């Protein structure tokens, strides 16, 4: 058995284990967490705090965050998904009868890697580096984790899709932060 096959089997096994931990209240929570529009209040608060802290120079941080999110989405959705062509669990014929699908939501055809995981981790990484505060770091990390785990719970991504998305988002967020603030880091929110 080759390594790729072994990784795919482990990914499928973990997906099925995580999907088996469902309850009605968690169904509702995960459907809510996966919607991008759910998080608009959070984005507005982040934007407001950036403007309040940095004033006229906040455009630099806002542009960096926007670029990190856009690049992570493009990398996942326009580069990797069409290149790798790994079916989502919800579209995998061998898993059709095993994967729990809520309200008929199956996502697009391909799932490697998760755009939700990459964009949320890119945003969280940028904010964590800007804020430099423990409360914020934990809050943003938990938010990105919840968004990403909702994708596994809903059966539209394998855990490996989410891990790869996290890696992409964290790397892009970090690189863009370092490129934006080479020598002059902004004052933290701490």
C-alpha positions as CSV (number, residue, x, y, z in Angstrom):
1,X,0.0,0.0,0.0
2,X,1.4,3.4,-0.9
3,X,1.6,6.4,1.4
4,X,-1.1,8.4,-0.4
5,X,-3.5,5.4,0.0
6,X,-2.7,5.1,3.6
7,X,-3.2,8.8,4.3
8,X,-6.5,8.7,2.5
9,X,-7.7,5.7,4.6
10,X,-6.6,7.5,7.8
11,X,-8.4,10.7,6.6
12,X,-11.6,8.7,5.9
13,X,-11.4,6.9,9.2
14,X,-11.0,10.2,11.2
15,X,-13.8,11.8,9.2
16,X,-16.2,9.0,10.1
17,X,-15.2,9.2,13.8
18,X,-15.7,12.9,13.9
19,X,-19.0,12.7,12.0
20,X,-20.3,10.1,14.4
21,X,-20.3,12.7,17.2
22,X,-23.5,14.5,16.3
23,X,-26.4,15.9,18.3
24,X,-29.3,18.1,17.2
25,X,-27.9,21.1,19.0
26,X,-24.5,20.6,17.3
27,X,-26.2,20.2,13.9
28,X,-27.7,23.6,14.3
29,X,-24.5,25.1,15.6
30,X,-22.3,23.7,12.8
31,X,-24.8,24.8,10.1
32,X,-24.6,28.3,11.6
33,X,-20.8,28.3,12.0
34,X,-20.2,27.3,8.4
35,X,-22.1,30.3,6.9
36,X,-19.7,33.1,5.9
37,X,-22.5,35.7,6.5
38,X,-22.8,34.6,10.2
39,X,-19.5,36.2,10.9
40,X,-20.2,39.7,9.5
41,X,-20.6,41.2,13.1
42,X,-17.1,39.8,14.0
43,X,-15.6,41.3,10.8
44,X,-17.3,44.7,11.6
45,X,-15.9,44.6,15.2
46,X,-12.4,43.7,13.9
47,X,-12.6,46.5,11.3
48,X,-13.7,49.0,14.0
49,X,-11.0,48.1,16.4
50,X,-8.4,48.4,13.6
51,X,-9.6,51.9,12.7
52,X,-9.9,52.9,16.3
53,X,-6.3,51.7,17.1
54,X,-4.5,52.8,14.0
55,X,-6.7,55.7,12.7
56,X,-5.7,56.8,9.2
57,X,-2.9,54.3,9.0
58,X,-5.4,51.4,9.6
59,X,-5.7,51.0,5.8
60,X,-2.4,49.1,5.8
61,X,-3.6,46.4,8.2
62,X,-7.0,46.2,6.5
63,X,-5.3,45.8,3.1
64,X,-3.0,43.1,4.5
65,X,-5.8,41.1,6.0
66,X,-7.9,41.4,2.8
67,X,-5.0,40.3,0.7
68,X,-4.3,37.3,3.0
69,X,-8.0,36.2,2.8
70,X,-8.3,36.7,-0.9
71,X,-5.0,34.9,-1.7
72,X,-5.9,32.0,0.6
73,X,-9.3,31.6,-1.1
74,X,-7.8,31.8,-4.6
75,X,-5.1,29.3,-3.7
76,X,-7.7,26.8,-2.4
77,X,-10.5,27.3,-4.8
78,X,-8.8,28.2,-8.1
79,X,-5.5,26.4,-7.8
80,X,-5.6,23.3,-5.6
81,X,-9.2,22.1,-5.9
82,X,-9.1,22.0,-9.8
83,X,-5.5,20.7,-9.8
84,X,-5.9,17.9,-7.2
85,X,-9.5,17.0,-8.0
86,X,-10.1,15.2,-4.7
87,X,-13.8,14.6,-4.3
88,X,-15.4,15.9,-1.2
89,X,-16.7,13.2,1.2
90,X,-20.2,14.3,0.3
91,X,-19.5,13.5,-3.4
92,X,-17.4,10.3,-2.9
93,X,-19.5,7.3,-4.2
94,X,-17.9,4.9,-1.7
95,X,-19.1,7.2,1.2
96,X,-22.5,8.2,-0.1
97,X,-24.4,6.0,2.4
98,X,-22.0,6.7,5.3
99,X,-21.5,10.5,5.4
100,X,-24.1,12.6,7.2
101,X,-25.4,15.4,5.0
102,X,-27.5,18.1,6.7
103,X,-30.3,19.7,4.7
104,X,-28.9,18.4,1.4
105,X,-25.8,20.6,1.5
106,X,-23.0,18.9,-0.3
107,X,-20.7,21.7,-1.3
108,X,-18.9,21.8,-4.6
109,X,-17.4,18.7,-6.3
110,X,-13.8,19.0,-5.1
111,X,-12.6,19.6,-1.6
112,X,-8.8,19.7,-1.3
113,X,-8.2,21.9,0.4
114,X,-10.8,23.8,2.5
115,X,-11.2,27.4,1.5
116,X,-13.1,28.0,4.8
117,X,-10.1,26.7,6.7
118,X,-7.6,28.6,4.7
119,X,-9.4,32.0,4.8
120,X,-10.4,31.8,8.5
121,X,-6.8,30.8,9.5
122,X,-5.3,33.6,7.3
123,X,-7.6,36.1,8.9
124,X,-7.0,34.7,12.4
125,X,-3.2,34.7,11.9
126,X,-3.1,38.3,10.8
127,X,-5.3,39.4,13.7
128,X,-3.3,37.4,16.2
129,X,-0.1,39.0,15.0
130,X,-1.6,42.5,15.0
131,X,-3.3,42.2,18.4
132,X,-0.5,40.3,20.2
133,X,-2.8,39.6,23.1
134,X,-3.5,36.2,24.7
135,X,-7.3,36.8,24.9
136,X,-7.4,37.7,21.2
137,X,-5.1,34.9,20.2
138,X,-7.3,32.3,21.9
139,X,-10.5,33.8,20.6
140,X,-9.4,34.0,17.0
141,X,-7.9,30.5,17.1
142,X,-11.1,29.1,18.5
143,X,-13.1,31.0,15.8
144,X,-11.0,29.5,13.0
145,X,-11.2,26.1,14.6
146,X,-15.0,26.2,14.8
147,X,-15.4,27.4,11.2
148,X,-13.1,24.7,10.0
149,X,-14.5,21.9,12.1
150,X,-18.0,22.7,10.8
151,X,-16.8,21.6,7.4
152,X,-15.9,18.2,8.6
153,X,-19.0,17.9,10.7
154,X,-21.2,18.7,7.7
155,X,-19.4,16.0,5.6
156,X,-18.0,18.4,3.0
157,X,-14.3,18.1,3.9
158,X,-11.9,15.5,5.1
159,X,-9.8,16.4,8.1
160,X,-6.7,16.5,5.8
161,X,-8.5,19.1,3.7
162,X,-8.9,21.3,6.8
163,X,-5.3,20.7,7.9
164,X,-3.9,21.8,4.5
165,X,-6.2,24.8,4.6
166,X,-4.9,25.8,8.0
167,X,-1.3,25.5,6.8
168,X,-2.0,27.6,3.7
169,X,-3.8,30.3,5.7
170,X,-1.3,30.5,8.5
171,X,1.7,30.7,6.1
172,X,0.0,33.4,3.9
173,X,-1.1,35.4,7.0
174,X,2.4,35.2,8.5
175,X,4.2,36.0,5.2
176,X,2.0,39.0,4.4
177,X,2.2,40.3,8.0
178,X,6.1,40.1,7.9
179,X,6.1,41.7,4.4
180,X,3.8,44.5,5.5
181,X,5.5,45.3,8.8
182,X,9.2,44.4,7.9
183,X,10.9,46.6,10.5
184,X,8.1,48.7,11.9
185,X,5.5,46.6,13.6
186,X,2.3,48.4,14.6
187,X,1.4,49.0,18.2
188,X,-0.3,45.9,19.5
189,X,-3.8,45.9,21.0
190,X,-2.4,44.4,24.2
